[in-house]
Every structure is written in structure tokens, then in C-alpha cells.
Amino acid sequence: MRRGDTVVFGDAPAVTAWAAAGGKKESEGPLAGGFDTLFTDARLGEETWEMAERGLARSALETALRKARTGAGALDGVFAGDLQCQCTASAYLMRGVDAPFLGLYGACSTMTEALGLAACLVSAGHMRLAAACASSHFCAAERQYRTPLNYGGKRTPTAQWTVTGAGAMLVAPGKSVPKAPRIAAVTFGRVRDFAVRDITNMGAAMAPAACETLLRYFADTGEDPAAIDCVFTGDLGAVGSELLGQLLAREGLRLGPRADCGLLIYDRAEQDVQAGGSGAGCSACVLAAHILPRLAAGRLRRCLVVATGALMSQTTFLQGESIPGIAHLIELRAGAAQKEGSA
């Protein structure tokens, strides 16, 4: 059912399996225990950072398929994206996966965009099993968007650390797996530009888009914010999270517990990550390593994941353009068994 910008699913599709793969810095963070695979070699044995990121995405997808006891041949579609030009990591991942590929670019919002689209097609009966994947790699992103790694440039306090990691999730009709976490609704965001031009402060560029998407979700659904266990934003970091709180207060929207994927994945006191984590792999990893396991265990009943993206390119940045922001929201609920109180 469509309500404004929000799709509310009658028979909510299920997330049947998920997996997260990360790098060395992620292995030193507070969510390390939730990752399925952690690599200490930033190149994963490859010759380039780009192919190393492909390896992360491949690891996550293959692990999710293995958990579901199925293979790539069962997939009706793979929704995947990353931060590289022409979604390089995802495209080269799919070179070895014999399934229809739907490449996406939502920057750091790609994971919720992919899950939302997969849920729509599964709910409508056009797909029986779909995969949603997103990845990023610190070295590939820094070289593309900022300065060469060997330049040794000083990072500002508002900058965020691109996560070296990937997350993959499988989506199927809810009736087939009643105990699995459900995607109850999705609100696709609108591009908003608030004239932020500082590429080292993407949290400020993305926070207004997150605020608007949250406002639209609650207006579309009429839901009570108090019924939501937690709102997880996707890598706004310390600066963007504080700004979002100010914007929500100005609009009169009072949320309960709120957390940010960019602040969950690293320990800012112990790890040199400035304002927190970022990257398409950030919310993907936190979803697979932290949020979905808590839903599956009954520790969360209902939550919102609002992944945000800064939609600039290396070209528009050099041209002095401002940074458009986007935020896509998915509502996740615990499966039937957890709703009845048996985790």
C-alpha cells in the first residue's frame, strides 16, 4: 500500500539471511564480534583497492547465501552499489555471480535503497529471492574523492572515516520464513541540497535529508514515535547526528532512542576516526553485524534505519558545487515468534 512517499507492506517481506565482512580497523571496533569475516590485509591479496572491495562484497554475499543454504542461481535479482565510479566493486562482483544485476548509486544510503527496492519486488511477487548488497573501502574512496593516500593530508575534526566493509542480505516472502526479521515499510527519500560545500563535513550535508525522510514517514503512516524501539541513522557521524537532533526538535518530532551507524562501528575515543564512520559499507555492516541479529534475538521489536547519502562526485566537488543529500528509510520488525515473546 502506497501512502505518500512510503510503501507499507501487507505481507511484509523477510530478511532471511545476512552477513558482514570488514577490514582491520573494523576488527578493532566495538562491533567486531558481529562480523562474519574480518580481513587484516587491506588488499585482501588483490593488486588494487578496487578489487579488494570486490572481495569484501563477494565474501558478504557468499556468506549470506551459505547461511541460507542456497546458491546464486536461486537469486532473481541482486541490488548492489558502492562508492566507486560506475559502481566498480559491485559490477566486478557480479562478473562472478550468475544472477540479474541492478546496480545502484545512493552513496552511503545505498543499503536501505537496495533493501527497499528488493522488498518492493518481492512483495509484489516479481521476485522470490533477492539480494541487497553495499560496500566501501577506505583506500579506494580516499583516492577517488580526496587526496592520494601517500600525500598524508591532515583530516579535519568534522571528517569521517570510510568503512572498509560490505554487507549482504537476502529478501524473500514473509510467509516462507515467519521467524525472520521483516521489512514492514520503506520511505524513499527526495534529494535535498542545503548549500553545504565542505567535502570534509558530509554529516551537515546529509542531516536535513534524514530529518525530512523521518518527517515524511511519520506523516505518511501516522505511527507514534514512542512505538519505535530505536531510530538508526546511517553514518551522519557526530556532527550530523547533533544537527539532526536540532532539526527534529525544531520540527517538534520527539523520537525515543537514537543511534548512528557511523558512531556504532568505531570507538572514537580509541580509534582515530574523527567524527565517526561513513561509506556505503557503514550502514550495511551495522545492519548485518548489529541490528538484524538483535531483531532476530528479540532484543529489538521495531526499529527504523535511515541511511543517508552525500551525492557529490569527484568532478562536481572540484567544480565547487554544493553537496546534495538523500536519505532512504526502512522499518524493520521482529519476526512472528519474537512478537509473541519467544526470542
HELIX and SHEET records of a PDB file:
HELIX    1   1 LYS A   24  SER A   27  1                                   4    
HELIX    2   2 ALA A   32  GLY A   34  5                                   3    
HELIX    3   3 TRP A   49  LYS A   67  1                                  19    
HELIX    4   4 ALA A   72  ALA A   74  5                                   3    
HELIX    5   5 CYS A   85  CYS A   87  5                                   3    
HELIX    6   6 THR A   88  MET A   94  1                                   7    
HELIX    7   7 ALA A  107  SER A  109  5                                   3    
HELIX    8   8 THR A  110  SER A  123  1                                  14    
HELIX    9   9 PHE A  138  TYR A  145  1                                   8    
HELIX   10  10 LEU A  149  TYR A  151  5                                   3    
HELIX   11  11 GLY A  174  SER A  176  5                                   3    
HELIX   12  12 MET A  202  THR A  221  1                                  20    
HELIX   13  13 PRO A  225  ALA A  227  5                                   3    
HELIX   14  14 GLY A  237  GLU A  251  1                                  15    
HELIX   15  15 CYS A  261  LEU A  264  1                                   4    
HELIX   16  16 ALA A  280  VAL A  286  1                                   7    
HELIX   17  17 LEU A  287  ILE A  291  3                                   5    
HELIX   18  18 LEU A  292  ALA A  296  1                                   5    
HELIX   19  19 GLN A  314  LEU A  318  1                                   5    
HELIX   20  20 ALA A  336  LYS A  339  1                                   4    
SHEET    1   A 5 ARG A   2  ARG A   3  0                                        
SHEET    2   A 5 THR A   6  VAL A   8 -1                                        
SHEET    3   A 5 ARG A 182  THR A 187 -1                                        
SHEET    4   A 5 PRO A 324  ARG A 333 -1                                        
SHEET    5   A 5 ARG A 192  ASP A 193 -1                                        
SHEET    1   B 7 ARG A   2  ARG A   3  0                                        
SHEET    2   B 7 THR A   6  VAL A   8 -1                                        
SHEET    3   B 7 ARG A 182  THR A 187 -1                                        
SHEET    4   B 7 PRO A 324  ARG A 333 -1                                        
SHEET    5   B 7 ARG A 302  ALA A 310 -1                                        
SHEET    6   B 7 CYS A 230  GLY A 234  1                                        
SHEET    7   B 7 ARG A 258  ASP A 260  1                                        
SHEET    1   C 6 THR A  37  LEU A  38  0                                        
SHEET    2   C 6 ALA A  14  GLY A  22  1                                        
SHEET    3   C 6 GLY A 165  ALA A 172 -1                                        
SHEET    4   C 6 ALA A 130  SER A 136 -1                                        
SHEET    5   C 6 GLY A  77  GLY A  81  1                                        
SHEET    6   C 6 PHE A 101  GLY A 103  1                                        
SHEET    1   D 2 TRP A 161  THR A 162  0                                        
SHEET    2   D 2 GLY A 277  SER A 278  1                                        
END                                                                             
